[in-house]
Amino acid sequence: MFSNPKGRAAALILALTIVAGACGDSSKSLEGTVVKDGLGCTVESVERAAAAPAVKPAEKVEKVTTKDLKKAGKGACKVEDWPYLTLDMVGAKASDGTVFVDTFGKDRPVTAQLGLGKLLVGLEEGLKGLAVGGRRQIDIPAAKAYGADGNPAQGIGPDENLTFVVDLVATGLEPQYCNEPQPLPAGRPDKPTTVVMPLKPWTEMKTTDITVGDGEEAKRDSLVEVEYLGVGCFSGVQFDSSWDREEPIKAALEDAPQVPEYSSVIPGWTDGIVGMKEGGVRQIDIPAELAYGSQGGGTDIAPNEPLVFVVKLVRVKFAPEESAIPSTTAAGDDATTTTAEGATTTTAAQTSTTEG
């Protein structure tokens, strides 16, 4: 909600649904999308393969090793050319070949960035130099995978070597897909356990009522107390949650009077909360321009990243007719309020389109 939220997410491998891998290969020659970007590369995306290739793990893995199974075409952009990567991958345990992840033929590939610590160390090393349209096998020793701890959620035991086969489908300035949300950290007992992430980045506001409240209704000039959690489209990671702390937060919607205890909010929050009633729970899908825009929000919200919030309206503290506290901001000015822990939020009015 605030312009510099604290991140609480650990660096995990990927936000993926774990499914059994399909066998087979795709030898179809793929034609890429041509771009004119001055980078020296001309192809930044190709069609996705429909089926996963077979995975043949190496018998012995002492260091990260790579083998190119399909070379990219002439002029293909490489992973180093643009910040965001679109990847299809199948991963298997080297010990017995059991597949623990497979995105081939699924709706949602993996969105990734190098250098942020969000991928396994060995996987990031193995991707270097891969070009769009290329396919590569990457064998990773346990020390550069999940190590002695393993990853029980994916069925990976201690000291497991791993093998991935990866297609670089696209690379670009912004992601083509949102990542599947990673498991939400545990919070207080009433915290929601899931969010529904759209498949691709969005540009329109959307609200979905999970529970309809029956108390006071929030309006644009209301002061409210809410519980919330937020997950980024690009990362799939929860970046903040009041349910992980002691109490709800106090927020002033866009036209509310300026009250010291109540923090200003991003425009999408006002658009998303208006019309909720006390006790209600709503998912609010906020486009980047109504969130943190091209600047992003600290280290956890990327520039131009759409955000998903789940919000519970606990209390409408002041109905508009009860508010007699004058605003300290001149009409038409952009209001900037310094919130707790040094976070700063701008509440300049912006226009949005809301779907039902």
C-alpha positions in Angstrom: 0.0 0.0 0.0 2.8 2.4 0.9 5.4 3.6 -1.5 8.3 1.7 0.2 6.8 -1.5 1.7 9.1 -3.9 3.5 9.8 -7.1 1.8 9.4 -10.3 3.8 9.8 -12.9 1.1 12.7 -15.4 1.0 14.5 -16.0 -2.3 12.8 -19.2 -3.5 13.3 -20.9 -6.8 10.1 -20.2 -8.8 6.4 -19.6 -8.3 5.1 -22.7 -10.0 2.4 -25.4 -9.8 4.2 -28.7 -9.5 2.9 -31.2 -12.0 4.2 -34.4 -13.6 6.3 -34.0 -16.7 5.2 -35.0 -20.1 7.7 -36.8 -22.4 8.4 -36.0 -26.0 10.2 -33.2 -27.9 9.3 -30.4 -30.2 11.6 -30.2 -33.2 9.4 -27.6 -35.0 11.4 -24.7 -36.4 10.2 -21.5 -34.6 10.0 -18.1 -36.2 10.6 -15.3 -33.8 9.1 -11.8 -33.3 11.4 -9.2 -34.9 12.2 -6.1 -32.8 14.1 -2.9 -33.7 15.8 -1.9 -30.5 19.4 -1.0 -31.3 20.7 -3.8 -29.1 22.2 -5.8 -31.9 19.6 -8.5 -31.6 16.5 -8.8 -33.7 14.4 -11.6 -32.2 13.0 -11.2 -28.7 10.3 -13.9 -28.7 9.3 -17.3 -30.2 6.4 -19.6 -29.9 6.2 -21.9 -26.9 6.7 -25.6 -27.4 3.6 -27.7 -26.7 5.2 -30.6 -24.9 8.1 -31.0 -22.5 11.3 -32.6 -23.8 12.6 -35.8 -22.1 15.0 -35.2 -19.2 18.1 -37.4 -18.9 19.9 -36.4 -15.7 23.7 -36.7 -15.6 24.9 -39.7 -13.5 27.4 -37.6 -11.6 27.2 -33.8 -11.1 30.1 -32.0 -9.4 29.6 -28.6 -10.9 27.1 -26.7 -12.9 27.2 -28.1 -16.5 25.2 -27.1 -19.5 24.4 -28.7 -22.9 22.7 -26.8 -25.7 20.0 -29.1 -27.1 18.7 -26.6 -29.6 20.5 -23.5 -30.9 18.8 -20.2 -31.3 18.3 -18.6 -34.7 20.4 -15.8 -36.1 19.9 -12.4 -34.3 18.2 -13.9 -31.3 18.3 -11.8 -28.1 20.2 -13.3 -25.1 19.2 -13.4 -21.4 21.6 -10.5 -20.8 20.0 -8.2 -23.3 16.7 -7.4 -21.5 15.8 -7.5 -17.8 12.8 -10.0 -18.0 12.9 -13.5 -19.2 10.0 -15.8 -20.2 11.1 -19.5 -19.6 9.5 -22.9 -20.1 11.2 -25.6 -18.1 11.0 -29.1 -16.9 13.0 -30.1 -13.8 13.9 -33.6 -12.5 15.8 -35.1 -9.6 19.1 -36.6 -10.8 18.7 -39.5 -8.4 15.7 -41.1 -10.0 14.5 -38.8 -12.8 11.3 -37.8 -10.9 9.9 -34.6 -12.5 9.1 -31.9 -9.9 8.2 -29.0 -12.2 7.0 -28.7 -15.7 5.6 -25.6 -17.4 5.5 -26.9 -21.0 2.0 -26.9 -22.4 0.6 -25.0 -19.4 -1.0 -21.6 -19.5 1.7 -19.9 -17.4 5.4 -20.1 -18.1 8.0 -18.7 -15.7 8.9 -15.0 -15.5 12.4 -14.4 -14.2 15.2 -11.9 -13.8 18.9 -12.6 -13.3 20.9 -11.1 -10.5 18.2 -10.7 -7.9 18.7 -13.9 -6.0 15.2 -15.2 -7.0 16.5 -18.3 -8.9 18.6 -21.2 -7.7 22.3 -20.2 -7.9 23.0 -23.1 -10.3 20.0 -22.3 -12.5 21.1 -18.7 -12.8 24.6 -19.7 -13.7 23.4 -22.2 -16.3 21.2 -19.7 -18.1 24.0 -17.3 -18.9 24.4 -16.8 -22.6 21.2 -18.6 -23.6 19.4 -16.9 -26.5 15.7 -16.7 -27.4 14.6 -19.9 -29.2 17.4 -21.9 -27.6 17.0 -25.0 -25.4 19.5 -26.0 -22.8 20.0 -28.8 -20.3 21.4 -27.5 -17.0 22.8 -30.1 -14.4 23.1 -28.6 -10.9 24.9 -30.0 -7.9 23.0 -30.0 -4.7 25.2 -27.3 -3.2 23.9 -24.9 -5.8 20.4 -26.1 -5.6 18.6 -26.8 -2.3 21.6 -28.2 -0.4 21.3 -30.1 2.8 17.8 -28.8 3.5 16.2 -30.0 0.3 12.7 -28.7 -0.6 10.0 -30.9 0.9 7.2 -28.9 -0.8 8.6 -30.1 -4.2 9.6 -33.5 -3.1 13.3 -32.8 -3.2 15.3 -34.4 -0.4 18.6 -33.4 1.2 21.6 -33.1 -1.1 19.7 -33.8 -4.3 21.4 -33.0 -7.6 18.9 -31.5 -10.1 18.6 -31.3 -13.9 16.6 -28.7 -15.8 15.8 -28.5 -19.5 14.9 -24.8 -20.3 13.6 -23.0 -23.3 14.1 -19.2 -23.5 10.8 -18.2 -25.0 11.2 -14.4 -24.7 13.1 -11.5 -23.2 12.0 -8.0 -22.9 11.8 -4.7 -20.9 8.7 -5.9 -19.1 7.3 -9.4 -18.4 4.8 -11.1 -20.8 3.2 -13.1 -17.9 2.6 -12.8 -14.2 4.2 -15.5 -12.0 2.0 -17.9 -10.1 1.8 -16.7 -6.4 4.2 -18.4 -4.1 2.8 -19.8 -0.8 1.8 -16.9 1.5 3.7 -16.7 4.7 1.8 -17.7 7.8 0.1 -14.8 9.7 -2.7 -14.4 12.1 -5.5 -17.1 12.0 -7.9 -15.1 9.9 -5.3 -14.3 7.2 -6.3 -15.5 3.6 -4.3 -18.4 2.3 -4.4 -17.7 -1.4 -4.7 -15.0 -4.0 -5.8 -15.4 -7.7 -3.2 -14.0 -10.0 -4.2 -12.9 -13.5 -2.3 -14.7 -16.3 -0.8 -11.6 -17.8 -0.1 -8.0 -16.6 -3.3 -5.9 -16.7 -4.1 -2.2 -17.3 -7.6 -2.0 -15.9 -8.8 -2.0 -12.3 -10.8 -5.1 -11.2 -12.4 -6.0 -7.9 -13.7 -9.4 -6.8 -15.8 -9.7 -3.6 -14.8 -12.7 -1.5 -17.0 -11.9 1.4 -19.7 -9.2 1.2 -19.9 -7.1 4.4 -23.0 -5.8 6.1 -21.7 -2.7 8.0 -20.9 0.9 7.2 -20.0 1.5 3.6 -16.6 3.1 2.6 -16.7 6.2 0.4 -14.0 8.2 -1.3 -13.8 10.5 1.7 -13.8 7.8 4.4 -11.2 7.0 7.0 -10.9 3.2 7.3 -9.2 0.5 9.2 -8.2 -2.5 7.1 -6.3 -5.8 7.0 -4.5 -6.5 3.8 -1.8 -8.4 1.9 -0.2 -7.6 -1.4 1.4 -9.8 -4.1 3.3 -8.6 -7.2 2.5 -9.8 -10.7 6.1 -10.0 -11.8 7.4 -11.7 -8.7 4.5 -13.8 -7.4 5.8 -12.9 -3.9 3.9 -11.3 -1.0 5.6 -8.0 -0.4 3.6 -6.9 2.6 0.8 -7.9 5.0 -0.9 -6.4 8.0 -2.0 -9.9 8.9 1.6 -10.7 9.7 1.7 -7.9 12.3 -0.3 -7.1 15.3 -3.2 -5.0 14.1 -5.0 -3.5 11.1 -3.7 -0.3 9.5 -5.5 3.0 9.4 -5.9 4.5 5.9 -7.3 7.8 4.5 -9.0 7.3 1.2 -8.3 9.9 -1.5 -10.8 12.6 -0.5 -10.6 11.9 3.2 -9.6 14.6 5.7 -5.9 14.6 6.7 -5.6 12.9 10.1 -2.2 12.1 11.6 -3.0 8.5 12.5 -4.3 7.7 9.0 -1.9 7.2 6.1 -2.5 8.2 2.6 -2.9 5.4 0.0 -2.1 4.7 -3.6 -5.0 5.7 -5.9 -5.9 2.1 -6.7 -6.7 1.5 -3.0 -9.3 4.2 -3.0 -10.9 2.9 -6.2 -10.9 -0.6 -4.9 -12.2 -0.1 -1.4 -15.0 2.4 -2.2 -18.3 0.5 -2.0 -17.0 -2.1 0.4 -18.9 -2.6 3.7 -17.5 -3.4 7.1 -16.7 -7.1 7.4 -16.2 -7.5 3.7 -13.2 -9.1 2.0 -12.2 -8.1 -1.5 -9.4 -8.9 -4.0 -8.3 -5.8 -5.8 -6.3 -6.1 -9.0 -4.5 -2.7 -9.4 -2.7 -1.7 -12.6 0.7 -0.2 -12.3 -0.4 3.3 -13.1 -2.7 3.3 -10.1 -0.1 1.7 -7.9 3.6 2.7 -8.0 3.9 3.4 -11.7 7.2 3.6 -13.5 9.2 4.3 -10.3 8.2 1.1 -8.5 8.1 0.7 -4.7 11.4 0.2 -3.0 13.2 -3.1 -3.6 10.0 -5.3 -3.6 7.8 -3.7 -6.3 9.3 -3.4 -9.7 8.7 -0.4 -12.0 5.4 -0.8 -13.9 4.4 -3.8 -11.8 0.6 -4.5 -11.4 -0.4 -5.6 -7.9 -3.0 -7.9 -6.3 -4.3 -7.0 -2.9 -6.7 -8.9 -0.6 -8.3 -6.4 1.7 -10.7 -6.8 4.7 -12.6 -3.7 5.7 -12.6 -3.8 9.5 -14.0 -0.4 10.3 -15.2 2.8 8.6 -14.0 5.2 11.3 -15.7 8.3 10.2 -18.6 8.6 7.8 -18.2 11.7 5.6 -20.9 13.7 7.4 -19.2 13.1 10.7 -15.8 14.4 9.5 -15.2 17.9 10.8 -11.4 17.8 10.5 -10.1 20.2 7.9 -7.7 19.1 5.2 -4.2 20.4 5.4 -3.7 20.1 1.6 -4.6 22.8 -0.8 -7.1 21.8 -3.4 -5.5 20.5 -6.6 -2.1 19.9 -5.0 -0.5 16.4 -4.9 -0.6 15.3 -1.3 2.5 13.7 0.1 2.3 12.2 3.5 5.2 10.7 5.5 3.9 7.5 7.0 5.3 5.2 9.7 8.8 3.9 9.3 9.6 6.6 6.7 7.3 5.4 3.9 6.1 8.1 1.6 2.8 7.9 -0.3 1.5 10.2 -3.0 -2.2 10.6 -3.4 -2.5 12.6 -6.6 -5.8 11.9 -8.3 -5.7 9.5 -11.3 -8.4 8.2 -13.6 -9.2 4.5 -13.6 -11.6 2.2 -15.3 -13.2 -0.4 -13.0 -14.6 -3.7 -14.1 -17.5 -5.2 -12.2 
